[in-house]
Amino acid sequence: MLMVYKRINSKVTVVNILHIMNINKILLIFVVICVILILWYCFSPREYFEPEDTLKFHRISTTETYSIKGDMIYPKLKAMTSMIETVDGILLTSKKGEIILQPKAATASYKILLDFSKTVDGFTDELEGGVMCIASDPYSSDFVISYTIIFEENGQTLVVQKGHLLGKSFELGTVWFQQNYPGGKIHHAGTLMYDQKGNLFLTLGDGGPQGDPENHAQNLKSYRGKLLCLGRSEADDPQIVAYGLRNPWRFDISERGTFIADVGHSTVESLYLLPNLYPQKPYNCGWNQYEGSVKYAKNPSFRFEETLPPIFEYHNEIGNPITPGRAIMGGFYLPQRAIYVFGDHMSKYLFILQEKGGKWLQVAKGKLNDMILSFGMVDGDIYALTFGGVYRITIESLN
């Protein structure tokens, strides 16, 4: 019996040893795989990096895939606020109150079709007022234009009015929409754009004072701090598409979605992408509880996860070496390149974003000589409208 027990015991010991050896092999293989993965993560090329600025949606491509620059083409057209193409040439609006027709030839002289300061009672371009934008109805010969007039003692009213070309003059028609800003001369926004259905859309800023203390942007009973669908005519009731916006200066309706650039208060410049212009309920972009992805209110009344997050954001620091800026100026999406082009007012920089793996990365930047007011598009080319004149933007692939 003793011999049998010893044999059984020795067999068990051998089995245990083999079992331990197998476990050690498995552990060794696991450790080797982990080391390989760590080395791959550390040394493999990455598509982007996130600057150490605590922003969730500030992503920079590790390689610039495009170059972007601007060439001055219309030096006499200074401080323009919008630019569209017509059969007769290019229509522009100026902050000080002009509608201008510019032939496409750079050497040709422009003509002032209408001067609001001489023809519109109460017109004002004080502070952020002036003629803001012009848009053309895709299904008629009509235009719409937004501008500001004096409201009471210290305020302004943003007016959206129809108009049409009469030979070499511009005639104003029916007033479509008005938004009063009592005591406010800032944050009007006022960008106009039609979609393919022929519906007109308008952005409105919170109107100030700074910080939106009256909570207009979050109030769904107020049109301030919103993207509105005005419909086909002044008979249609405005519908709120997005709210929680501070000063959404320029938006672009594209096949990729609707891009809205929202000028920040003191911390963040933000860019949003709305997937649908006709949502079941309006999108909340967060202001004045959040500024981009950063808390603005000490104790926000809702979670950031309940908002539509920006696709890109950056600190409003002109001296920032990565994304310098102080006031984002929305541009255009170029479907043939699948890139979005925008700029920054104070820093004079142009930027290109490209979507990679569901994330929008900054892939290029270039600087102009003048502060940017807005952007326009003619014949598929993007133009930067600045205090110093109009630049044509050139984009080249580096691949």
DRENKOL-100514 format. One record per residue (C-alpha): residue in one letter; z negated, y, x negated. Coordinates in pm, whole numbers, plus 32768, in hexadecimal, padded with zeros to 4 digits. Example, Ala and Ser with C-alpha at 12.3 -4.5 7.8 and 13.67 -1.06 7.14 Angstrom:
<recs>
<rec fifi="A" c3="7CF4" c2="7E3E" c1="7B32"/>
<rec fifi="S" c3="7D36" c2="7F96" c1="7AA9"/>
</recs>
This chain:
<recs>
<rec fifi="M" c3="8000" c2="8000" c1="8000"/>
<rec fifi="L" c3="7FAD" c2="80ED" c1="7EE4"/>
<rec fifi="M" c3="8103" c2="80B6" c1="7E44"/>
<rec fifi="V" c3="81B2" c2="80FA" c1="7F8C"/>
<rec fifi="Y" c3="80ED" c2="823B" c1="7FBE"/>
<rec fifi="K" c3="8143" c2="82B5" c1="7E5F"/>
<rec fifi="R" c3="82B8" c2="8271" c1="7E99"/>
<rec fifi="I" c3="82B2" c2="8328" c1="7FE7"/>
<rec fifi="N" c3="81F1" c2="8448" c1="7F51"/>
<rec fifi="S" c3="82E2" c2="8467" c1="7E2B"/>
<rec fifi="K" c3="840B" c2="846C" c1="7F1D"/>
<rec fifi="V" c3="8368" c2="8582" c1="7FE8"/>
<rec fifi="T" c3="832D" c2="864B" c1="7EAB"/>
<rec fifi="V" c3="849A" c2="862A" c1="7E43"/>
<rec fifi="V" c3="850B" c2="8695" c1="7F9F"/>
<rec fifi="N" c3="8426" c2="87C3" c1="7F8F"/>
<rec fifi="I" c3="84AD" c2="8825" c1="7E3C"/>
<rec fifi="L" c3="8615" c2="8807" c1="7EB4"/>
<rec fifi="H" c3="85BD" c2="88D1" c1="7FEA"/>
<rec fifi="I" c3="851E" c2="89E3" c1="7F17"/>
<rec fifi="M" c3="864E" c2="89E5" c1="7E31"/>
<rec fifi="N" c3="8738" c2="8A12" c1="7F5B"/>
<rec fifi="I" c3="8665" c2="8B32" c1="7FDE"/>
<rec fifi="N" c3="866E" c2="8BD7" c1="7E88"/>
<rec fifi="K" c3="87E9" c2="8BB4" c1="7E7E"/>
<rec fifi="I" c3="8805" c2="8C57" c1="7FD5"/>
<rec fifi="L" c3="871F" c2="8D71" c1="7F6A"/>
<rec fifi="L" c3="87E5" c2="8DA2" c1="7E2A"/>
<rec fifi="I" c3="892C" c2="8DB3" c1="7EE9"/>
<rec fifi="F" c3="8892" c2="8EAB" c1="7FDD"/>
<rec fifi="V" c3="8816" c2="8F89" c1="7EC1"/>
<rec fifi="V" c3="896B" c2="8F80" c1="7E17"/>
<rec fifi="I" c3="8A18" c2="8FE5" c1="7F5C"/>
<rec fifi="C" c3="8923" c2="9104" c1="7F8D"/>
<rec fifi="V" c3="895F" c2="9180" c1="7E2A"/>
<rec fifi="I" c3="8AD8" c2="9172" c1="7E5E"/>
<rec fifi="L" c3="8ABD" c2="9236" c1="7FA2"/>
<rec fifi="I" c3="89DC" c2="933D" c1="7F02"/>
<rec fifi="L" c3="8ACB" c2="9365" c1="7DDB"/>
<rec fifi="W" c3="8BF3" c2="937C" c1="7EC8"/>
<rec fifi="Y" c3="8B44" c2="9488" c1="7F96"/>
<rec fifi="C" c3="8AE3" c2="9551" c1="7E63"/>
<rec fifi="F" c3="8C29" c2="9544" c1="7DA5"/>
<rec fifi="S" c3="8D3C" c2="9512" c1="7EA7"/>
<rec fifi="P" c3="8E06" c2="9649" c1="7F05"/>
<rec fifi="R" c3="8D8D" c2="96F1" c1="8045"/>
<rec fifi="E" c3="8E57" c2="97B2" c1="8142"/>
<rec fifi="Y" c3="8D56" c2="98C5" c1="816C"/>
<rec fifi="F" c3="8C02" c2="994A" c1="810A"/>
<rec fifi="E" c3="8AFC" c2="9A0D" c1="81C9"/>
<rec fifi="P" c3="8A7A" c2="9B43" c1="8115"/>
<rec fifi="E" c3="8903" c2="9B5B" c1="80F1"/>
<rec fifi="D" c3="88E3" c2="9C61" c1="8202"/>
<rec fifi="T" c3="883C" c2="9B90" c1="8314"/>
<rec fifi="L" c3="8961" c2="9BB8" c1="8405"/>
<rec fifi="K" c3="89CB" c2="9A7B" c1="84BB"/>
<rec fifi="F" c3="8B3B" c2="9AD0" c1="84DE"/>
<rec fifi="H" c3="8B94" c2="9B7C" c1="8399"/>
<rec fifi="R" c3="8C77" c2="9A7E" c1="82EF"/>
<rec fifi="I" c3="8D56" c2="9AC8" c1="81C6"/>
<rec fifi="S" c3="8E71" c2="99E6" c1="8150"/>
<rec fifi="T" c3="8E46" c2="996D" c1="7FEB"/>
<rec fifi="T" c3="8FB4" c2="99C2" c1="7FAC"/>
<rec fifi="E" c3="907B" c2="9AE8" c1="8032"/>
<rec fifi="T" c3="91AA" c2="9A59" c1="80E6"/>
<rec fifi="Y" c3="924D" c2="9BA9" c1="8137"/>
<rec fifi="S" c3="9274" c2="9D05" c1="80A7"/>
<rec fifi="I" c3="926B" c2="9E37" c1="8186"/>
<rec fifi="K" c3="92C6" c2="9FA1" c1="813D"/>
<rec fifi="G" c3="933D" c2="A0DA" c1="81EF"/>
<rec fifi="D" c3="9459" c2="A1CA" c1="81A6"/>
<rec fifi="M" c3="9457" c2="A327" c1="8237"/>
<rec fifi="I" c3="9585" c2="A34B" c1="831A"/>
<rec fifi="Y" c3="952F" c2="A46B" c1="8408"/>
<rec fifi="P" c3="945A" c2="A561" c1="833F"/>
<rec fifi="K" c3="9475" c2="A674" c1="8446"/>
<rec fifi="L" c3="93E0" c2="A59D" c1="855C"/>
<rec fifi="K" c3="926F" c2="A5CD" c1="850F"/>
<rec fifi="A" c3="9143" c2="A55A" c1="85DC"/>
<rec fifi="M" c3="920F" c2="A486" c1="86CE"/>
<rec fifi="T" c3="9145" c2="A3A7" c1="87B6"/>
<rec fifi="S" c3="924D" c2="A2BA" c1="8846"/>
<rec fifi="M" c3="93B6" c2="A257" c1="8811"/>
<rec fifi="I" c3="94AB" c2="A193" c1="88E9"/>
<rec fifi="E" c3="961E" c2="A147" c1="88E6"/>
<rec fifi="T" c3="9714" c2="A1D3" c1="89E7"/>
<rec fifi="V" c3="988E" c2="A1CC" c1="8A0F"/>
<rec fifi="D" c3="989D" c2="A331" c1="898D"/>
<rec fifi="G" c3="97C6" c2="A2F9" c1="885A"/>
<rec fifi="I" c3="9650" c2="A2F2" c1="881F"/>
<rec fifi="L" c3="954D" c2="A392" c1="8902"/>
<rec fifi="L" c3="9408" c2="A402" c1="8861"/>
<rec fifi="T" c3="92CF" c2="A4B3" c1="88D4"/>
<rec fifi="S" c3="91FF" c2="A59D" c1="8801"/>
<rec fifi="K" c3="908A" c2="A5D3" c1="8817"/>
<rec fifi="K" c3="90BA" c2="A749" c1="8849"/>
<rec fifi="G" c3="9184" c2="A710" c1="8984"/>
<rec fifi="E" c3="92F5" c2="A6D1" c1="8949"/>
<rec fifi="I" c3="93F1" c2="A5CE" c1="89BD"/>
<rec fifi="I" c3="94FB" c2="A5B8" c1="88B0"/>
<rec fifi="L" c3="9652" c2="A516" c1="88A2"/>
<rec fifi="Q" c3="96B6" c2="A4AD" c1="8743"/>
<rec fifi="P" c3="9813" c2="A41C" c1="86FF"/>
<rec fifi="K" c3="97F7" c2="A2DB" c1="8634"/>
<rec fifi="A" c3="98A9" c2="A378" c1="850B"/>
<rec fifi="A" c3="9797" c2="A3F8" c1="8427"/>
<rec fifi="T" c3="9860" c2="A52E" c1="83CE"/>
<rec fifi="A" c3="9898" c2="A597" c1="8539"/>
<rec fifi="S" c3="97C0" c2="A6A7" c1="85D1"/>
<rec fifi="Y" c3="96C5" c2="A65A" c1="86E1"/>
<rec fifi="K" c3="96A8" c2="A70F" c1="882E"/>
<rec fifi="I" c3="956D" c2="A769" c1="88EE"/>
<rec fifi="L" c3="95A6" c2="A6FA" c1="8A56"/>
<rec fifi="L" c3="945A" c2="A76E" c1="8AE5"/>
<rec fifi="D" c3="9331" c2="A834" c1="8A64"/>
<rec fifi="F" c3="91F5" c2="A7E9" c1="8B2C"/>
<rec fifi="S" c3="9141" c2="A917" c1="8A9E"/>
<rec fifi="K" c3="9240" c2="A9F5" c1="8B4F"/>
<rec fifi="T" c3="9284" c2="A931" c1="8C8D"/>
<rec fifi="V" c3="9147" c2="A871" c1="8CF3"/>
<rec fifi="D" c3="901D" c2="A934" c1="8D78"/>
<rec fifi="G" c3="8EDE" c2="A8E3" c1="8CC1"/>
<rec fifi="F" c3="8F80" c2="A810" c1="8BB2"/>
<rec fifi="T" c3="8E9E" c2="A7E6" c1="8A84"/>
<rec fifi="D" c3="8EB7" c2="A73C" c1="8933"/>
<rec fifi="E" c3="8D52" c2="A78F" c1="88CD"/>
<rec fifi="L" c3="8CA3" c2="A684" c1="87FC"/>
<rec fifi="E" c3="8D36" c2="A533" c1="8867"/>
<rec fifi="G" c3="8E03" c2="A5C6" c1="8984"/>
<rec fifi="G" c3="8F79" c2="A608" c1="8994"/>
<rec fifi="V" c3="90AB" c2="A544" c1="89F9"/>
<rec fifi="M" c3="9045" c2="A3DE" c1="89B9"/>
<rec fifi="C" c3="9165" c2="A2F4" c1="8A0B"/>
<rec fifi="I" c3="92B5" c2="A2C3" c1="8AB5"/>
<rec fifi="A" c3="9346" c2="A17D" c1="8B3F"/>
<rec fifi="S" c3="948C" c2="A125" c1="8BEE"/>
<rec fifi="D" c3="94A2" c2="A057" c1="8D2D"/>
<rec fifi="P" c3="9571" c2="9F1F" c1="8CDD"/>
<rec fifi="Y" c3="95FE" c2="9F12" c1="8E40"/>
<rec fifi="S" c3="9656" c2="A080" c1="8E7B"/>
<rec fifi="S" c3="96AF" c2="A1BF" c1="8DC4"/>
<rec fifi="D" c3="954E" c2="A247" c1="8DF1"/>
<rec fifi="F" c3="944F" c2="A28F" c1="8CE2"/>
<rec fifi="V" c3="92D7" c2="A2B4" c1="8CEF"/>
<rec fifi="I" c3="920E" c2="A394" c1="8C0D"/>
<rec fifi="S" c3="9099" c2="A3C6" c1="8BCF"/>
<rec fifi="Y" c3="8FF8" c2="A50E" c1="8B69"/>
<rec fifi="T" c3="8EB8" c2="A5D6" c1="8B91"/>
<rec fifi="I" c3="8E60" c2="A70D" c1="8C58"/>
<rec fifi="I" c3="8D1F" c2="A7D7" c1="8C69"/>
<rec fifi="F" c3="8C15" c2="A74D" c1="8D53"/>
<rec fifi="E" c3="8AFD" c2="A834" c1="8DBD"/>
<rec fifi="E" c3="8A55" c2="A8F2" c1="8CA1"/>
<rec fifi="N" c3="8A3E" c2="A7F8" c1="8B82"/>
<rec fifi="G" c3="8B01" c2="A6C9" c1="8BF3"/>
<rec fifi="Q" c3="8C62" c2="A642" c1="8BFD"/>
<rec fifi="T" c3="8D30" c2="A575" c1="8CF1"/>
<rec fifi="L" c3="8E27" c2="A46D" c1="8C80"/>
<rec fifi="V" c3="8F5E" c2="A483" c1="8D5C"/>
<rec fifi="V" c3="906C" c2="A379" c1="8D82"/>
<rec fifi="Q" c3="91A6" c2="A412" c1="8E13"/>
<rec fifi="K" c3="9309" c2="A3A0" c1="8E58"/>
<rec fifi="G" c3="9436" c2="A452" c1="8DC4"/>
<rec fifi="H" c3="95A7" c2="A431" c1="8D80"/>
<rec fifi="L" c3="96B5" c2="A4BA" c1="8C9F"/>
<rec fifi="L" c3="979C" c2="A5C4" c1="8D2C"/>
<rec fifi="G" c3="98AF" c2="A5FB" c1="8C30"/>
<rec fifi="K" c3="9802" c2="A69D" c1="8B09"/>
<rec fifi="S" c3="96BA" c2="A6E1" c1="8BB9"/>
<rec fifi="F" c3="9596" c2="A615" c1="8C3B"/>
<rec fifi="E" c3="9512" c2="A648" c1="8D9B"/>
<rec fifi="L" c3="93B7" c2="A5DD" c1="8E0D"/>
<rec fifi="G" c3="9392" c2="A52A" c1="8F59"/>
<rec fifi="T" c3="927A" c2="A48E" c1="9023"/>
<rec fifi="V" c3="911A" c2="A473" c1="8F96"/>
<rec fifi="W" c3="90C9" c2="A2FE" c1="8F8E"/>
<rec fifi="F" c3="8F61" c2="A2EE" c1="8F12"/>
<rec fifi="Q" c3="8E48" c2="A3D1" c1="8E9C"/>
<rec fifi="Q" c3="8D02" c2="A38C" c1="8DEA"/>
<rec fifi="N" c3="8BFF" c2="A49F" c1="8DC7"/>
<rec fifi="Y" c3="8B22" c2="A4B7" c1="8C94"/>
<rec fifi="P" c3="8A11" c2="A5B3" c1="8CEF"/>
<rec fifi="G" c3="8987" c2="A651" c1="8BB5"/>
<rec fifi="G" c3="8A62" c2="A572" c1="8ADB"/>
<rec fifi="K" c3="8B86" c2="A5C2" c1="89F5"/>
<rec fifi="I" c3="8B8B" c2="A479" c1="8935"/>
<rec fifi="H" c3="8BE1" c2="A30B" c1="8969"/>
<rec fifi="H" c3="8CF5" c2="A331" c1="8A6C"/>
<rec fifi="A" c3="8DD6" c2="A21F" c1="89DA"/>
<rec fifi="G" c3="8EFC" c2="A249" c1="8ACD"/>
<rec fifi="T" c3="8FFA" c2="A14F" c1="8A47"/>
<rec fifi="L" c3="9102" c2="A0E8" c1="8B47"/>
<rec fifi="M" c3="91DA" c2="9FB0" c1="8B48"/>
<rec fifi="Y" c3="92A2" c2="9EE4" c1="8C43"/>
<rec fifi="D" c3="92AB" c2="9D6A" c1="8C4C"/>
<rec fifi="Q" c3="93DA" c2="9C93" c1="8C9F"/>
<rec fifi="K" c3="937D" c2="9C92" c1="8E10"/>
<rec fifi="G" c3="939E" c2="9E0A" c1="8E19"/>
<rec fifi="N" c3="922A" c2="9E4F" c1="8E42"/>
<rec fifi="L" c3="9197" c2="9F76" c1="8D89"/>
<rec fifi="F" c3="905D" c2="9F4D" c1="8CB3"/>
<rec fifi="L" c3="8F77" c2="A05D" c1="8C2F"/>
<rec fifi="T" c3="8E52" c2="A065" c1="8B3E"/>
<rec fifi="L" c3="8D2D" c2="A14F" c1="8B7E"/>
<rec fifi="G" c3="8C14" c2="A19B" c1="8A89"/>
<rec fifi="D" c3="8AA6" c2="A1BE" c1="8AE5"/>
<rec fifi="G" c3="8AC5" c2="A33A" c1="8ACC"/>
<rec fifi="G" c3="8985" c2="A365" c1="8A07"/>
<rec fifi="P" c3="8886" c2="A3E2" c1="89B5"/>
<rec fifi="Q" c3="885F" c2="A307" c1="8884"/>
<rec fifi="G" c3="87CF" c2="A1B3" c1="88D8"/>
<rec fifi="D" c3="883B" c2="A1C5" c1="8A46"/>
<rec fifi="P" c3="86D9" c2="A213" c1="8AC3"/>
<rec fifi="E" c3="8750" c2="A210" c1="8C2E"/>
<rec fifi="N" c3="87CC" c2="A0AB" c1="8BFE"/>
<rec fifi="H" c3="892C" c2="A0EA" c1="8C84"/>
<rec fifi="A" c3="89CF" c2="9FDA" c1="8BB0"/>
<rec fifi="Q" c3="88FA" c2="9EC6" c1="8C4B"/>
<rec fifi="N" c3="88FE" c2="9F57" c1="8DAB"/>
<rec fifi="L" c3="8A0C" c2="9EAE" c1="8E7D"/>
<rec fifi="K" c3="89F7" c2="9FCB" c1="8F79"/>
<rec fifi="S" c3="8A75" c2="A0BC" c1="8E6C"/>
<rec fifi="Y" c3="8BD3" c2="A0C0" c1="8DD7"/>
<rec fifi="R" c3="8B56" c2="A14B" c1="8C8C"/>
<rec fifi="G" c3="8B57" c2="A05B" c1="8B64"/>
<rec fifi="K" c3="8C5D" c2="9F79" c1="8C07"/>
<rec fifi="L" c3="8DBA" c2="9EEB" c1="8BFB"/>
<rec fifi="L" c3="8E4E" c2="9F26" c1="8D55"/>
<rec fifi="C" c3="8F79" c2="9E9D" c1="8E0B"/>
<rec fifi="L" c3="8FFF" c2="9FC2" c1="8ED6"/>
<rec fifi="G" c3="9108" c2="9EED" c1="8F80"/>
<rec fifi="R" c3="9265" c2="9F65" c1="8FE0"/>
<rec fifi="S" c3="9215" c2="A0B2" c1="907F"/>
<rec fifi="E" c3="9101" c2="A1A9" c1="90D0"/>
<rec fifi="A" c3="90D1" c2="A0F1" c1="921A"/>
<rec fifi="D" c3="903F" c2="9FC3" c1="9163"/>
<rec fifi="D" c3="8ECA" c2="9FAD" c1="9121"/>
<rec fifi="P" c3="8E71" c2="9F97" c1="8FAE"/>
<rec fifi="Q" c3="8DF2" c2="9E42" c1="8F40"/>
<rec fifi="I" c3="8D05" c2="9E10" c1="8E19"/>
<rec fifi="V" c3="8D96" c2="9D1E" c1="8D1B"/>
<rec fifi="A" c3="8C95" c2="9D51" c1="8C06"/>
<rec fifi="Y" c3="8B56" c2="9E1B" c1="8BE2"/>
<rec fifi="G" c3="8A51" c2="9E5B" c1="8AD6"/>
<rec fifi="L" c3="8B41" c2="9F34" c1="8A09"/>
<rec fifi="R" c3="8ADF" c2="A06E" c1="894D"/>
<rec fifi="N" c3="8C20" c2="A124" c1="88EE"/>
<rec fifi="P" c3="8D45" c2="A02F" c1="8907"/>
<rec fifi="W" c3="8E50" c2="A0F7" c1="8857"/>
<rec fifi="R" c3="8F95" c2="A034" c1="8875"/>
<rec fifi="F" c3="8FCD" c2="9EE3" c1="8909"/>
<rec fifi="D" c3="9100" c2="9E07" c1="88FB"/>
<rec fifi="I" c3="917A" c2="9D17" c1="8A08"/>
<rec fifi="S" c3="922F" c2="9BFE" c1="8952"/>
<rec fifi="E" c3="9298" c2="9A96" c1="8984"/>
<rec fifi="R" c3="9167" c2="9A2F" c1="88B7"/>
<rec fifi="G" c3="907A" c2="9AEC" c1="899C"/>
<rec fifi="T" c3="8FF8" c2="9C4E" c1="89BE"/>
<rec fifi="F" c3="8F67" c2="9CE5" c1="8881"/>
<rec fifi="I" c3="8E65" c2="9DFB" c1="88B0"/>
<rec fifi="A" c3="8DE2" c2="9EC8" c1="878C"/>
<rec fifi="D" c3="8C8D" c2="9F60" c1="87D7"/>
<rec fifi="V" c3="8C0E" c2="A07B" c1="86FA"/>
<rec fifi="G" c3="8AA8" c2="A03B" c1="868C"/>
<rec fifi="H" c3="8974" c2="A119" c1="869C"/>
<rec fifi="S" c3="88BE" c2="A0FB" c1="8550"/>
<rec fifi="T" c3="88E4" c2="9F96" c1="84D8"/>
<rec fifi="V" c3="8A15" c2="9ECA" c1="853F"/>
<rec fifi="E" c3="8B87" c2="9EF7" c1="8590"/>
<rec fifi="S" c3="8BFB" c2="9DE2" c1="867B"/>
<rec fifi="L" c3="8D3E" c2="9D3E" c1="86EC"/>
<rec fifi="Y" c3="8D4A" c2="9C6A" c1="8828"/>
<rec fifi="L" c3="8E51" c2="9B7C" c1="88AD"/>
<rec fifi="L" c3="8E5F" c2="9B4B" c1="8A26"/>
<rec fifi="P" c3="8F0F" c2="9A04" c1="8A7C"/>
<rec fifi="N" c3="8F58" c2="9A6D" c1="8BE3"/>
<rec fifi="L" c3="8F9C" c2="9BBE" c1="8C87"/>
<rec fifi="Y" c3="8F42" c2="9B30" c1="8DDB"/>
<rec fifi="P" c3="8DF5" c2="9A7D" c1="8DA3"/>
<rec fifi="Q" c3="8D20" c2="99F2" c1="8EBC"/>
<rec fifi="K" c3="8C0A" c2="9AD8" c1="8E46"/>
<rec fifi="P" c3="8C1D" c2="9BF9" c1="8D4D"/>
<rec fifi="Y" c3="8BDF" c2="9BBC" c1="8BDB"/>
<rec fifi="N" c3="8AA3" c2="9C57" c1="8B4B"/>
<rec fifi="C" c3="8AD9" c2="9CD9" c1="89E9"/>
<rec fifi="G" c3="8968" c2="9D29" c1="89BD"/>
<rec fifi="W" c3="8942" c2="9EA1" c1="898B"/>
<rec fifi="N" c3="883F" c2="9F47" c1="89A6"/>
<rec fifi="Q" c3="8760" c2="9E17" c1="8972"/>
<rec fifi="Y" c3="882D" c2="9D9D" c1="884B"/>
<rec fifi="E" c3="8910" c2="9E4A" c1="8753"/>
<rec fifi="G" c3="8A03" c2="9D3A" c1="86F2"/>
<rec fifi="S" c3="8927" c2="9C0D" c1="86A7"/>
<rec fifi="V" c3="87FC" c2="9CE7" c1="8644"/>
<rec fifi="K" c3="86E1" c2="9D47" c1="872E"/>
<rec fifi="Y" c3="86EF" c2="9EB4" c1="878F"/>
<rec fifi="A" c3="85D9" c2="9EAE" c1="8893"/>
<rec fifi="K" c3="8483" c2="9E4E" c1="880A"/>
<rec fifi="N" c3="845C" c2="9D4A" c1="891D"/>
<rec fifi="P" c3="85B4" c2="9CFA" c1="89AF"/>
<rec fifi="S" c3="85B9" c2="9CAC" c1="8B23"/>
<rec fifi="F" c3="869B" c2="9B7D" c1="8AEA"/>
<rec fifi="R" c3="86EC" c2="9A88" c1="89D4"/>
<rec fifi="F" c3="8810" c2="9AC5" c1="88E9"/>
<rec fifi="E" c3="8897" c2="996F" c1="894D"/>
<rec fifi="E" c3="88D3" c2="99FC" c1="8AA9"/>
<rec fifi="T" c3="89CE" c2="9AFA" c1="8A22"/>
<rec fifi="L" c3="8B36" c2="9AE0" c1="89AE"/>
<rec fifi="P" c3="8B06" c2="9AE3" c1="8834"/>
<rec fifi="P" c3="8BEA" c2="9BB0" c1="8753"/>
<rec fifi="I" c3="8CF6" c2="9AF5" c1="8692"/>
<rec fifi="F" c3="8CC2" c2="9BE0" c1="856D"/>
<rec fifi="E" c3="8BC3" c2="9CE8" c1="850C"/>
<rec fifi="Y" c3="8B61" c2="9DB6" c1="83DF"/>
<rec fifi="H" c3="8A53" c2="9EAC" c1="837A"/>
<rec fifi="N" c3="8AB0" c2="A019" c1="83AA"/>
<rec fifi="E" c3="8A8E" c2="A06E" c1="823B"/>
<rec fifi="I" c3="8BA9" c2="A135" c1="819F"/>
<rec fifi="G" c3="8B3A" c2="A0C9" c1="8045"/>
<rec fifi="N" c3="8B41" c2="9F56" c1="8099"/>
<rec fifi="P" c3="8C2C" c2="9EB7" c1="7F96"/>
<rec fifi="I" c3="8C93" c2="9D98" c1="807D"/>
<rec fifi="T" c3="8CD5" c2="9E38" c1="81D0"/>
<rec fifi="P" c3="8C9D" c2="9FAE" c1="81AA"/>
<rec fifi="G" c3="8C88" c2="A071" c1="82EE"/>
<rec fifi="R" c3="8BD2" c2="A149" c1="83E7"/>
<rec fifi="A" c3="8C9D" c2="A141" c1="852C"/>
<rec fifi="I" c3="8D85" c2="A021" c1="8585"/>
<rec fifi="M" c3="8EDF" c2="A07D" c1="8609"/>
<rec fifi="G" c3="8F84" c2="9F65" c1="86D0"/>
<rec fifi="G" c3="90E9" c2="9F04" c1="867A"/>
<rec fifi="F" c3="91E0" c2="9DF6" c1="86DB"/>
<rec fifi="Y" c3="9208" c2="9C7E" c1="86D6"/>
<rec fifi="L" c3="934F" c2="9C0A" c1="8637"/>
<rec fifi="P" c3="93AA" c2="9AB8" c1="86D4"/>
<rec fifi="Q" c3="94C0" c2="9A6A" c1="85DD"/>
<rec fifi="R" c3="93C0" c2="9A6D" c1="84C3"/>
<rec fifi="A" c3="9290" c2="9A10" c1="8598"/>
<rec fifi="I" c3="91C7" c2="9B30" c1="8500"/>
<rec fifi="Y" c3="9107" c2="9C5A" c1="8589"/>
<rec fifi="V" c3="9129" c2="9DAE" c1="84E2"/>
<rec fifi="F" c3="9024" c2="9EC1" c1="8509"/>
<rec fifi="G" c3="8F89" c2="9FDE" c1="8448"/>
<rec fifi="D" c3="8E54" c2="A0B1" c1="8416"/>
<rec fifi="H" c3="8E46" c2="A223" c1="8465"/>
<rec fifi="M" c3="8D5A" c2="A2A3" c1="8359"/>
<rec fifi="S" c3="8DAC" c2="A1BD" c1="8234"/>
<rec fifi="K" c3="8F29" c2="A1DC" c1="8268"/>
<rec fifi="Y" c3="8F4F" c2="A064" c1="8230"/>
<rec fifi="L" c3="9042" c2="9F76" c1="82D7"/>
<rec fifi="F" c3="8FDF" c2="9E0A" c1="830D"/>
<rec fifi="I" c3="9086" c2="9CC5" c1="836E"/>
<rec fifi="L" c3="8FD3" c2="9BA7" c1="841E"/>
<rec fifi="Q" c3="9056" c2="9A45" c1="8438"/>
<rec fifi="E" c3="8FCB" c2="9924" c1="8502"/>
<rec fifi="K" c3="8F7E" c2="97EA" c1="843A"/>
<rec fifi="G" c3="8EC7" c2="96C3" c1="84CD"/>
<rec fifi="G" c3="8E58" c2="978E" c1="85F9"/>
<rec fifi="K" c3="8DC4" c2="98A3" c1="8520"/>
<rec fifi="W" c3="8E5A" c2="99FA" c1="84E1"/>
<rec fifi="L" c3="8E64" c2="9A54" c1="8370"/>
<rec fifi="Q" c3="8EB1" c2="9B9A" c1="82C0"/>
<rec fifi="V" c3="8FE0" c2="9B40" c1="81EC"/>
<rec fifi="A" c3="9057" c2="9C97" c1="8173"/>
<rec fifi="K" c3="8FFB" c2="9E05" c1="8157"/>
<rec fifi="G" c3="90AA" c2="9F40" c1="80E4"/>
<rec fifi="K" c3="9056" c2="A0B1" c1="80E5"/>
<rec fifi="L" c3="910A" c2="A1E3" c1="816E"/>
<rec fifi="N" c3="90DD" c2="A34A" c1="80FD"/>
<rec fifi="D" c3="906F" c2="A3CB" c1="8250"/>
<rec fifi="M" c3="8F6E" c2="A377" c1="835C"/>
<rec fifi="I" c3="8FFA" c2="A297" c1="846E"/>
<rec fifi="L" c3="8FF5" c2="A303" c1="85DB"/>
<rec fifi="S" c3="90BD" c2="A1EF" c1="8681"/>
<rec fifi="F" c3="91E5" c2="A100" c1="8665"/>
<rec fifi="G" c3="9339" c2="A0E2" c1="870B"/>
<rec fifi="M" c3="9451" c2="9FE5" c1="8710"/>
<rec fifi="V" c3="95C9" c2="A028" c1="8713"/>
<rec fifi="D" c3="96DA" c2="9F24" c1="86E2"/>
<rec fifi="G" c3="95D1" c2="9E27" c1="867C"/>
<rec fifi="D" c3="954D" c2="9F06" c1="8563"/>
<rec fifi="I" c3="93E7" c2="9F84" c1="855F"/>
<rec fifi="Y" c3="93A3" c2="A0F4" c1="851C"/>
<rec fifi="A" c3="9258" c2="A18F" c1="84B9"/>
<rec fifi="L" c3="9213" c2="A2E1" c1="855C"/>
<rec fifi="T" c3="913E" c2="A3B8" c1="8478"/>
<rec fifi="F" c3="90C9" c2="A51D" c1="8448"/>
<rec fifi="G" c3="91CD" c2="A53E" c1="8334"/>
<rec fifi="G" c3="92FA" c2="A4B3" c1="83EE"/>
<rec fifi="V" c3="9391" c2="A369" c1="845F"/>
<rec fifi="Y" c3="93AC" c2="A242" c1="836E"/>
<rec fifi="R" c3="948D" c2="A113" c1="8396"/>
<rec fifi="I" c3="93C8" c2="9FD9" c1="833B"/>
<rec fifi="T" c3="9467" c2="9ED7" c1="8257"/>
<rec fifi="I" c3="93DE" c2="9D74" c1="824D"/>
<rec fifi="E" c3="944F" c2="9C6E" c1="8153"/>
<rec fifi="S" c3="93EA" c2="9B04" c1="8131"/>
<rec fifi="L" c3="935C" c2="9AA0" c1="7FDE"/>
<rec fifi="N" c3="939F" c2="992C" c1="8010"/>
</recs>
